[in-house]
Amino acid sequence: MIKRNDDITASVAEFDAWPFEEEHRRIIENRKSGTNLTWSEVNNMPYTAKVISETLRRATILPCFSRKASQDFEINGYKVRKGWSINLDVVSIHHDPEVFSNPEKFDPSRFDEPLRPFSFLGFGSGPRMCPRMNLAKLEICVFIYHLINKYTLLIMESTSSGRQIMLG
């Protein structure tokens, strides 16, 4: 049994697991031989990729990061000088209601269409983007694949101490 008390886990637990099950069942049905997950199969998990992105948006790994201005510039009337440290509040970016309507809701469909540039920084962006991004996504996809195919997720009743998820 997995027991969590935080809002993010409860929000994730409330989303419908059926598209996961369908996507991963289809992978097994279409497999021509073998039992191991292939690179092609991992790259054919669009719903899983959306859930990973939405999870990273809601539960931001790196809540803020800093960059040094390489030149003078102005943004929204503020002058920034070369060499100044610029701090990005990733949590606020990921919860901006102008970009993500109802930002506290867990909704993988937000990633059905391309987002505005720099509105999602799950692994950073640009030349300093996380160099292990693809490996991390691969590991998460493989974990989810085995979790969905080896266990049945049962959402238990909510209690005063939090929501409980049972693996059956």
C-alpha positions in Angstrom: 0.0 0.0 0.0 1.3 3.5 -0.9 0.0 6.2 1.4 0.5 9.9 0.8 -0.9 13.0 2.4 0.2 15.8 0.1 -2.1 17.5 -2.4 0.0 16.7 -5.5 -0.2 12.9 -4.9 -3.9 13.2 -4.2 -4.4 15.1 -7.4 -2.4 12.6 -9.4 -4.3 9.8 -7.8 -7.6 11.3 -8.9 -6.8 11.2 -12.6 -8.1 8.4 -14.8 -5.6 5.5 -15.1 -7.5 4.0 -18.0 -5.5 5.7 -20.8 -2.4 4.4 -19.2 -3.7 0.8 -19.1 -4.9 1.1 -22.7 -1.6 2.5 -24.0 0.5 -0.1 -22.3 -1.9 -3.0 -23.2 -1.7 -1.9 -26.9 2.1 -2.1 -26.7 1.9 -5.7 -25.6 -0.7 -6.6 -28.2 1.3 -5.1 -31.0 4.6 -6.7 -30.0 5.8 -9.2 -32.6 8.2 -11.1 -30.3 10.0 -11.0 -27.0 8.9 -9.6 -23.7 11.3 -6.7 -23.2 10.3 -3.2 -23.7 11.9 -1.8 -26.9 13.1 1.8 -27.7 10.4 2.0 -30.3 7.7 1.1 -27.8 9.0 3.7 -25.3 8.8 6.3 -28.0 5.2 5.3 -28.7 3.8 6.3 -25.3 2.3 9.7 -26.0 -0.1 9.6 -23.0 2.7 8.5 -20.6 4.9 11.4 -21.9 2.0 13.8 -21.2 1.6 12.4 -17.6 5.4 12.8 -17.0 5.3 16.4 -18.2 2.2 17.2 -16.1 3.8 15.6 -13.1 6.9 17.7 -13.6 4.8 20.8 -14.0 2.9 20.1 -10.7 5.8 18.8 -8.7 8.6 20.9 -10.1 12.0 19.2 -9.3 14.0 22.4 -9.4 11.8 25.2 -8.0 14.1 28.0 -9.1 17.4 28.5 -10.9 19.7 31.3 -11.6 21.4 32.6 -14.8 23.9 35.4 -15.3 22.9 38.1 -17.8 25.4 38.0 -20.7 24.4 41.4 -21.9 22.3 44.5 -20.9 18.6 44.2 -21.7 15.2 45.4 -20.7 12.2 43.3 -19.8 8.8 44.8 -18.9 10.4 48.1 -18.2 13.1 46.8 -15.9 16.7 47.3 -16.9 19.0 44.3 -16.4 22.8 44.9 -16.6 25.3 42.4 -17.9 26.6 40.2 -15.1 23.5 40.5 -12.9 22.1 37.2 -11.6 18.6 36.5 -12.9 16.6 34.1 -10.7 13.7 32.2 -12.4 10.8 31.0 -10.2 9.9 27.8 -12.0 7.0 27.0 -9.7 5.3 30.3 -10.5 6.0 29.8 -14.2 4.4 26.3 -14.0 1.4 27.6 -12.1 0.7 30.7 -14.2 -3.1 30.7 -14.9 -2.6 32.6 -18.1 -0.7 29.6 -19.5 -2.2 26.7 -17.5 -5.9 27.2 -16.8 -6.9 25.8 -13.4 -3.1 25.2 -12.6 -3.7 23.2 -9.4 -5.6 20.5 -11.3 -3.7 17.5 -12.7 -4.5 17.5 -16.4 -2.1 15.7 -18.8 -4.2 17.0 -21.8 -2.5 20.3 -21.3 0.4 18.8 -23.3 -1.9 17.8 -26.3 -0.7 21.0 -28.1 2.7 22.7 -28.1 3.1 25.2 -25.3 4.3 28.7 -25.4 8.1 28.7 -25.3 9.6 28.7 -21.8 6.2 28.1 -20.1 7.3 24.6 -19.1 10.8 24.1 -17.7 10.5 20.5 -16.4 14.1 19.9 -17.4 15.2 23.4 -17.9 15.6 24.9 -21.4 18.3 26.0 -23.8 21.9 25.1 -23.8 21.8 24.4 -20.0 18.9 22.0 -20.3 19.3 18.8 -18.1 21.8 16.6 -20.0 20.1 13.5 -18.6 16.6 14.5 -19.6 16.2 11.6 -22.1 17.6 9.1 -19.7 15.3 10.3 -17.0 12.2 10.1 -19.2 13.3 6.6 -20.4 13.6 5.4 -16.8 10.2 6.9 -15.8 8.5 5.3 -18.9 10.0 1.9 -18.1 9.0 2.2 -14.4 5.4 3.1 -15.4 5.2 0.4 -18.0 6.1 -2.3 -15.4 3.9 -0.7 -12.7 0.9 -0.7 -15.0 1.5 -4.2 -16.4 2.4 -6.0 -13.2 0.0 -4.4 -10.7 -3.5 -3.2 -10.5 -3.9 0.3 -9.0 -6.8 0.5 -6.6 -7.8 3.9 -5.2 -8.9 3.4 -1.6 -11.2 5.6 0.4 -9.9 8.9 1.5 -9.3 9.0 5.2 -8.5 11.8 7.6 -4.8 10.9 7.3 -4.8 11.1 3.5 -5.6 9.2 0.3 -4.4 5.6 0.0 -3.4 3.7 -3.1 -3.2 0.0 -3.0 -1.1 -2.1 -5.4 -2.9 -5.4 -6.1 
